[in-house]
Amino acid sequence: MFYQISLFIMLLAPVVAYVAGAIIFSFVECVRKSSALTKCSNTISYRNGL
């Protein structure tokens, strides 16, 4: 029984790590984009010609 549990955990650990990394990365990128857009909103509008 212990062998099956440890095997299940070993198989599931990389999946959980990948999902956690993806969530953290998307959160960081979202925070980065929102702060960059508030700082450079005038520059972006002038570049687009609007």
Steps between C-alpha positions, in 0.01 A plus 500: 500500500782741584663433163185600311460823695862601450480417129185710465667793676810468282287507187284788617777727635627630162146575387426698814833686471429588135151630578626704795778648288255590224266671745783698660639598159163619373441699819841669471443582133156641576639726772784604270267587212261701711779708655669550161174612341430755773852643474521511121141558395584835340792355305289212372224730382746726317671205332168372373410844374178520698 
